[in-house]
């Protein structure tokens, strides 16, 4: 199985996604928030690029059945219902609703994924479900780490490395890796016993903690705490039932 990992979203990635399984990773915080929203009973999450697009979509779908969520620079967008903290996405706030979500990094990736055969949202909180589904699909895999404002992020790369490690060890997958995937695998194996500390000390972990979101960082490092499988279908992220 060929597996290509991208440390950051790259230009013209669409041409490399045809008929492949795509895993989008942004553990701080879009991927974790999407998992939490669906776990709390949201009908779907619609990822969009910009706040204006989110507001227009809400008008089309209906104000009563939707929730606007998103952030810029880590903080809730003015006029939105929720930010990008997974702790905000409680059953009381989102059950039965469609979440329209726009974030600085993670949600932007989904806009360029139409050629993919299967599109999954990956995080530490649902890593085992993602491992099993990617192995089951049997396609070549592309892993895109959302990064931070176009730069490398240690947390997304660690999560990608954990996915690769689990595919090799749990699923006995024979893997042909690009160099970035080999790097991610090495990074994970070197830090597998200190994931929480490593992520907390990373650049974005420190930034979120400074903003008062240390609990979000801790929540995002809780492996398999949200065993849901978010899959993108018809521009909506929903739970794939097993």
N, C-alpha and C positions, 0 to 999 in steps of 0.2 A: 504494500500500500504506500503510495506516494503522499507525503505530508509536507506541506509548505506552511511555515509560520512567518507572519510579518510582524515585526516589533512595533510598527506604527502603520496606520492606513497609508497606502501608497497610491499615487496617481495611476489611473488606467488599470485599476485592479480588476475591473469587470471582465477583461479578456482572459483572466486566469481562473475564473470561477466556474466555467461551463461544466455542467454535469457533476459537480463536486459537492461534497458536504462542507458547508461553511459553519464555523463556530466563531461567533462574535464575543469577545471578552472585554468587559469594562467593570472590574469588580468594585472600584471606588468611583461611581457607585451605580451606574445605570443597570448593569446586569443583575446586581443584587437587588435593586429596587424592583426590577421587572419580575424577578422570582417571588419577591415578597408580595407584590400586588396580586399576582395570579394565585399565590397560596392563600391570600386573604379573600379570594372570591371574585376578583375583577373578571369581567367577561372577556376583555382583551386589552392589550396595550398597543397603541398606534404610535410608532416612533416617527417623529418629524424633524426637519432641519431647524426651523426658526420659530420663535414665539408667535409671529404674525400668522404663519401657516397653521399653527396649533389653534389659534383663536378662530380662524376662518373655518377650520374643520369642525370645531365644536358647534358653530352656528349651523352648519349643514346637518350634522348628526342629531343635534338636540341638546340643549343646555341641561335638561333634567336627567339625562342618561349618561352624561360625560363628566369627567374630572380633568382639569388642566394641571399637569405636573411638569416641573422642570426647573433648571437652574442655569445661571451664568456666573462664572467665577466661584462656584460652590454654593451660591446663595439663591433662595427662591426668587423667581421672576415676579416682578411687581404685577399684581392683578391675578396671579395664578392661585389655584386652590391649595396646591401642595408643592413642595420643593423636590429635591432628589434624595431625601433621606429615606431609606427603607423603613425606618421606624414610624414614619408618618402614614404609611400605607396599611392602615389597620382595616379589619373587616368592617368596622362601623363606617369608615369613610369611603371604601371602594367596592364593597360587595355588590355585584350585579351591575357595576358601572363599567364604561369603557374609558380607559385612561389614555389621554393624548399627551405624550411625553416628548419633551425636547431638552437635550442636555448638551453640554459643551463638547463632549467627545463621543460617547457611546452611540447615541441614537443617529448620529450622522452616517455611520457605517451602513446602516440598513438600506439607505437610499440607493446604494450601488450594488445590490446583491441579486438582481433579478435572474441572472444566468445560472445561479446555483440550483442544484437539485434538491438540497435539503439545507435549511437555514436554522441553526440553533443558537440560543443564548446560553453562554457558558459562564460559570462563576465557581468559586470554591464551595458555595453553599449548595450547589446541585451537581457537583463534579461527577459523582458516580453515575447519575442518570445520563449525563452527556457522554461519558465513556462508553457505556453500554449501547447507547443509540448510534454513536458513530461507528462502533465496531459492527453492530447489526446491519447498518446500511451497506457497508462494504465498499463505499466509494472512496476515491482519493479525497483527501481532506485539505482544506485551507483554514488556518487559524489566524484570525486578525485580532491583534491586541490594539485596543482603542488608543492607548497611550494618554498623554496629557498635553493638550494643545500642540499636537504634532510631534511631541518628543517621547522618547522611551519612558516607560513606567515599569518599575520593578514588580509591582503587584500583578499586572496583567501577564507579564512574561513568566512569573512564577506559576500562575494558574495554567498557562499554556504548557509549561514544562510538566506540571502535575498530570495534565491530560495525557501527554505523551508517555509518561512513566506508567500510568495506569493501563494504557492501551498495550504497552509492552509486557507488563507483569501480570495484570489481571486477565486480559483478553488474549494474550500470547500473539499479538499482532506483529507481523513482520513489517518493519517500517523503513522506507527510504526517505531520509530527512534532508531538507535544505539546511544551510549553515545556521540560519537563525533558529530553526527548530532544535538543532543539536545544542546550540547555546542555551536555549530555554530549558532543555532537559538537564543539562549540566548545572544550571543555576538552581533548578528545583532540587536536584539530588544533593547539592551542597548545602541547601537550606531547609530540607524537608522537616527537620525537627524544631525549627525556629521560625516557621512561617509567620506567625502572628507578630513576633518581635521585628522580623525583617520588614514586613509590610508597614507596621506602625512607624518604623524609623525611616521609611522611604520618603521621598520628597512630597508626594501627594498625601501620604498618611499624616505627615507632620503638618501640612497645610490645613487639612480638614480638622485635625485636632485643635489647631490654633483658632479655627472658626467656631469651635464648640461642638464638633461632630465626632469626638473620640468614640462614642458608642456606635456610630455607623461603621467606623474602621474595625472595631471589635466584632460587630455583627457579620461583616463581610468576610472575616477570617474563620468563621465557624463551619468547618467542612461538613457537607451533607446535611446541614440544618434545615434546608428547604428542598426536599426531594421532588421537585417539579421539573418538567421538561418543556420549556418555552420554545415554540416553533413558529416561524413566520410563514403565514399563509394569507394571500390576498392582501398584503400590506398590513396585516394585523398579527400581533404576537399572541398566541393562545397556548393553552396547555395541550400537549399531545397526550391523550389518554392511552393507557396501556391495557 
